[in-house]
Amino acid sequence: MDRSRHIMVVVGLLIFAVIMIIIDTLVPIDISSDAPAGIRKAAVEQGILLIGTPYRFGAKGPAAFDCSGLIVYLYSKAVEASEFDIPFGDANAQELAHQYSSPISDPMPGDLAFFQSETGEITHVALIIAVSEQEFLLLEASGYTNSVEKRNVEKNRSDLFSVARLRLVRHY
């Protein structure tokens, strides 16, 4: 009896693996699609509504956020009902967000600003909500203010690692 049950489990796992391979070949994805303007705008609009939400390290929302949890939440909401998805979901995702972003020289609202420590490690990510000649207006979940807040930062800050546009997964 135990042997036949073991064989049934193995056969079931093999069938599942074959089905997953078939699905993977039938539903191609593209991770090279920069977030379209409409999705970036939706992320900004959703973010503005969250100003004052408490900060908590590791929090993914909606009751509290840390910096990367806020970005994951905003873009997850912004891509709802679209052909896009974000390529990661970890609330401690500032490194992943940077990995799945395209560096840009002309940032716009909805793009991301990455900050680094003195050792060059990415330690913070924020959503750009406005751009002027000298500054960015950022939306961020910060342990300094203990909430989601807007903050002006100069573009030439030494701890500003990069500005980038998030690349999304496009389902066909």
C-alpha positions as CSV (number, residue, x, y, z in Angstrom):
1,M,0.0,0.0,0.0
2,D,2.8,2.5,0.9
3,R,4.6,1.7,-2.4
4,S,1.5,2.4,-4.5
5,R,0.9,5.6,-2.7
6,H,4.5,6.6,-3.3
7,I,4.1,5.9,-7.0
8,M,0.9,7.9,-7.2
9,V,2.7,10.9,-5.6
10,V,5.6,10.7,-8.0
11,V,3.3,10.4,-11.0
12,G,1.3,13.4,-9.7
13,L,4.4,15.5,-9.4
14,L,5.5,14.5,-12.9
15,I,2.1,15.5,-14.3
16,F,2.3,18.8,-12.4
17,A,5.8,19.5,-13.8
18,V,4.7,18.8,-17.4
19,I,1.7,21.1,-17.0
20,M,3.9,23.9,-15.6
21,I,6.3,23.5,-18.6
22,I,3.4,23.7,-21.0
23,I,2.0,26.8,-19.3
24,D,5.4,28.4,-19.3
25,T,5.8,27.9,-23.1
26,L,2.2,29.1,-23.9
27,V,2.3,32.3,-21.8
28,P,5.5,34.1,-22.7
29,I,6.6,37.1,-20.6
30,D,8.9,40.0,-21.3
31,I,10.8,41.6,-18.4
32,S,12.2,44.4,-20.6
33,S,9.2,46.6,-20.7
34,D,9.7,49.9,-18.9
35,A,6.8,50.9,-16.8
36,P,4.4,53.0,-19.1
37,A,3.5,56.5,-18.1
38,G,0.0,55.6,-17.1
39,I,1.2,53.0,-14.6
40,R,3.8,55.4,-13.2
41,K,1.1,58.0,-12.8
42,A,-1.2,55.5,-11.1
43,A,1.6,54.6,-8.6
44,V,2.1,58.3,-7.8
45,E,-1.6,59.0,-7.4
46,Q,-2.0,55.9,-5.1
47,G,1.1,57.0,-3.1
48,I,-0.2,60.5,-2.4
49,L,-3.2,58.9,-0.7
50,L,-0.9,57.1,1.7
51,I,0.9,60.2,3.1
52,G,0.9,59.8,6.9
53,T,0.8,56.0,6.9
54,P,3.1,54.7,9.6
55,Y,6.6,53.4,8.9
56,R,7.5,50.0,10.1
57,F,10.6,48.1,9.0
58,G,9.7,45.1,6.7
59,A,6.0,46.3,6.4
60,K,4.3,45.7,3.1
61,G,1.2,47.8,3.8
62,P,-1.5,48.9,3.7
63,A,-1.4,49.7,7.5
64,A,2.3,50.4,7.5
65,F,5.3,50.4,5.1
66,D,9.0,50.4,4.9
67,C,10.7,52.0,1.8
68,S,10.7,49.0,-0.5
69,G,7.4,47.7,0.8
70,L,5.8,51.0,-0.3
71,I,7.2,50.7,-3.8
72,V,6.0,47.0,-4.1
73,Y,2.6,48.0,-2.9
74,L,2.2,51.1,-5.1
75,Y,3.3,49.3,-8.3
76,S,1.2,46.2,-7.4
77,K,-1.8,48.5,-7.2
78,A,-0.8,50.4,-10.3
79,V,-0.6,47.3,-12.5
80,E,-3.9,45.9,-11.5
81,A,-6.2,45.3,-14.5
82,S,-3.3,45.7,-16.9
83,E,-1.1,43.3,-18.9
84,F,1.8,44.1,-16.6
85,D,3.1,42.8,-13.3
86,I,6.1,43.6,-11.1
87,P,8.9,41.1,-11.3
88,F,9.4,40.8,-7.5
89,G,7.3,41.0,-4.4
90,D,9.8,41.0,-1.5
91,A,9.2,43.9,0.9
92,N,13.0,44.2,1.4
93,A,13.3,44.7,-2.3
94,Q,15.4,47.8,-2.8
95,E,18.2,45.6,-4.4
96,L,15.6,43.8,-6.5
97,A,13.9,47.0,-7.6
98,H,17.3,48.3,-8.7
99,Q,18.1,45.0,-10.5
100,Y,14.8,45.3,-12.4
101,S,15.1,49.0,-13.3
102,S,16.6,50.8,-16.3
103,P,18.9,53.7,-15.4
104,I,17.6,57.0,-16.9
105,S,18.9,60.5,-17.4
106,D,15.5,62.2,-17.7
107,P,13.5,61.0,-14.7
108,M,9.7,61.6,-14.5
109,P,7.1,61.1,-11.8
110,G,6.7,57.4,-11.0
111,D,10.4,56.7,-11.5
112,L,12.6,55.5,-8.6
113,A,15.4,57.1,-6.7
114,F,17.9,54.7,-5.0
115,F,20.2,55.8,-2.1
116,Q,23.4,54.2,-0.9
117,S,25.4,53.8,2.2
118,E,29.0,55.0,2.5
119,T,30.1,51.5,1.5
120,G,28.0,51.6,-1.7
121,E,25.2,49.3,-0.6
122,I,21.7,50.3,-1.7
123,T,19.8,51.1,1.5
124,H,16.8,53.1,0.5
125,V,14.3,53.5,-2.4
126,A,11.8,56.3,-3.0
127,L,9.2,57.2,-5.6
128,I,9.8,60.4,-7.6
129,I,6.6,62.4,-7.7
130,A,8.0,65.6,-9.2
131,V,11.1,66.8,-10.9
132,S,12.6,70.3,-11.0
133,E,16.0,71.6,-12.4
134,Q,17.8,71.1,-9.0
135,E,15.6,68.7,-7.0
136,F,13.3,65.7,-6.9
137,L,10.2,65.6,-4.8
138,L,10.1,62.1,-3.4
139,L,7.4,60.0,-1.8
140,E,9.0,57.7,0.7
141,A,8.4,55.5,3.8
142,S,11.1,56.7,6.2
143,G,12.3,55.6,9.6
144,Y,13.4,59.2,10.2
145,T,9.8,60.6,10.0
146,N,8.2,57.3,10.9
147,S,5.7,57.6,8.1
148,V,5.1,57.9,4.4
149,E,6.0,61.5,3.5
150,K,7.0,63.8,0.7
151,R,10.6,65.2,0.8
152,N,12.6,67.4,-1.5
153,V,16.1,66.1,-2.3
154,E,18.9,67.7,-4.3
155,K,19.8,65.8,-7.5
156,N,23.5,66.1,-6.7
157,R,23.4,64.4,-3.2
158,S,26.4,62.1,-2.7
159,D,24.2,59.3,-1.4
160,L,21.9,59.3,-4.4
161,F,23.0,56.1,-6.1
162,S,20.8,56.2,-9.2
163,V,17.4,57.1,-10.7
164,A,15.7,54.5,-12.7
165,R,12.5,53.4,-14.4
166,L,11.1,50.1,-13.1
167,R,10.9,47.3,-15.7
168,L,7.7,45.3,-15.6
169,V,6.7,41.8,-16.7
170,R,4.4,42.0,-19.7
171,H,2.0,39.1,-20.2
172,Y,0.9,38.4,-23.8
